[in-house]
């Protein structure tokens, strides 16, 4: 099989969450354990860092990869979902794997795949572990797919666990309260393995403390150790000051960050706390590497879709934020800009609280609603109707590129255009 026929086989043979939603999930770790045992337990042949959370886990994973790369390490990075190509899920030193890696893995293990009948995500995780083991990575950054406790990635024993922000998402699967969601995320905490919590939240902190105590795992709330303040944007990068609140010997550092979304400040605290801990068990991540990694994350890791500035006049920004917590941060950041008129291009999957999320947006913006190529896509006419219920008036378009084209026709050079609502919307944007 060639690459396209291999991808077609995976999509047709295996249930795919990002296409059909919860029906694709196979609860439990039975399949991934069976797959990896058949592969010779590749996840045991490299050191790893495990990253969970509702919002921020992708950015945190890429920042850690960039820092390790800047320090000279051979770094694996497994994230999901992908924006453009399936190979983006399997990066080494920021470069997606060759298409041949996917083709050869599936061809070699086709009988195993058909015997176990894993989900699409389960086979992706197994492929990532096998690829990283074969490439002898020094460290692999492994992002959780969904939740944590029952996620397929949760068969690793990492040197560090990181849990970012907790917010409402996938409540049908993870729970209807922040405590319930945190319980699922806390499932990645392993015996005697340090865990970093990026953001202290009153409802979730006790859940993490209790789980860490049970596992005898040292726990660190990053924002209680590191304060991160934003200065200004300069030459496409955000200037930050980072200070250790408990170490008088720690000089306040000025840092450049090329992930310019202001919501990244929460992630930066977690990253700095992680670096402090990782420098203890044998890694060497000097300050110069930390600064270089943060300043050049998008280049080093080929990271896209996080407050990505597509053009400046008019300003077009695309972001994959897709739940209430993430989009509330987005709306706040939009409002920090000066512009004449706001244009908003949005599309959503139909299993989200779309009405609740839409209520975040200002009614005086001009809206362009769209759909995308997925069975989970909320039809445009339904989106227009739901938006109207919360006072957002706009027209529907067949896809994001047509919607953006209409926004550009209506916009002046000093307007602001935001594109988002779903990873799928951003992935189909031709400018990304």
ABEGO torsion letter per residue (X at the ends): XBAAAAAAAAAAABBBAAAAEAAABBBEAAAAAAAAAAAGGAAAABBBBBBBEABGAAAAAAAAAAAAAAAGBBBBBBBOBBAABAAAABBBGGBBBBAAAAAAAAAAAAAAAAAAGBBAAAAAAAAAAAAAAAAGBABBBBBBABEGAABAAAABBBABBBBBBBBBBGAAAAEABAAAAAAAAAAABBBGBBBBBABBBAAAAAAAAAAAAAAGBBBBBAAAABBBBBBBBBGGBBBBBBBBAABAABBBBBBBBABABAAAAAAAAAAAAAAAAAAAAGBBBBAAAAAAAAAAAAAAAGBBGBGBBABAOBBBBBBABABAAAAAAAAAAAAABBBABBBBBBBBBAABBAAAAAAABBAABBBBBBBBBBAABBBAAAAAAAAAAAGBBBBBBABAAAAAAAAAAABBAABBBBBEGBAAAAAABAAX
